[in-house]
């Protein structure tokens, strides 16, 4: 059984996350219908994903880049997330092994 402090922290983080999400929806509903603002809000999650992925690939070096490219290729070929995930991890592992020799 977890300690009460751990449960309290988990509940507090969950409540804060929910409050921020609900506040975001309320703020978005109050915004005027400007096409530029709507487009930016729609594109934000994709932009954030690309930024996080690019930073991780940069930090991971060659094996991360090779694994990411293999995952993209497998996803394009199979349209299956699990195949892309497996291909990406396998390619990154093989690249790391070969580059470490």
N, C-alpha and C positions, 0 to 999 in steps of 0.2 A: 504494500500500500504506500503510495507516495506521501511525502510530507505535506502538511497543510499549506506551507509557504509555496511549495511548487505548484500545487493546485490553484492557489490564489493568483500566482503570476500567470499561469496558463489562462485562467478565466479573465484576468485583466487585459492580457494581450488580445484575446478573442473579442472582448467587449470594445476595446479601442479600434481593432480592425473593422468590426461591424459598424461602429460609429463613423469612422472615416469613409467607409463605403456608402453608407446611407447619406452622409453629408454631401458626398460627391454627387449622388443621384439628385438630391434636393437642389444643389447648386446648378447642376446641368439643366434641370427643368426650369430654373429661373432665368437662364440665359436667353437672350433674344435669338431668334432663328436666323443666324448669320451663316451662310454657307461655308465661309472660311473656318469659323470656329467649329462647326460640326465636322468638317473634314479633318481638322487637326485632332480633335478628340477621338475620331474614329481611327486615325492612323497611329496614335500614341502607343498602344500596346505593341504593335509590330515594330515600331522604332525602338522601343525599350528592349524588346527581345533581340533585335539585331545588335544593339549596343552591348548588351551583356554577352552575347555569343562572340562578337568580335573581340571584346576584351579578354575573354577566356581563351580564345584561339591564339591571340597574340601572346598571352602569358604562357600557354602550353607549348608553343613553338611548332616545329615540324610535325610531330606525331598528332597533335591536335588538329592541325590544318588538314592532314591526310585523312584522319578519321571523320572530320566534318564533311569533307568533299565526298568521301565514300558513303556517308549517311545520306547526303543530298542525292547522290546518284542512285542509291538503292531506293530511296523514297520515290524518285522520279520514275524508276523502272517498275517497281512493284505496287506503289500506292499503299504500302503497309508500314505502319509505324514500327512494329516489332522487327521487321526485316531491316529497316533503316537503322534502328538502334543496334542490332546485332552486327550489321556490316560496319557501322561506324566504330564500335568498340573493337571489333576484330582488326580492322585496318589500323587503328591507333595503336593497338597492342603490338601488331606486327611491325609497324614503323618504329615504335620505340625500341623494340628488340633489335631491329636491323641497324638503327642509327646509333645504338649504344655499343656496338661491336667495334 
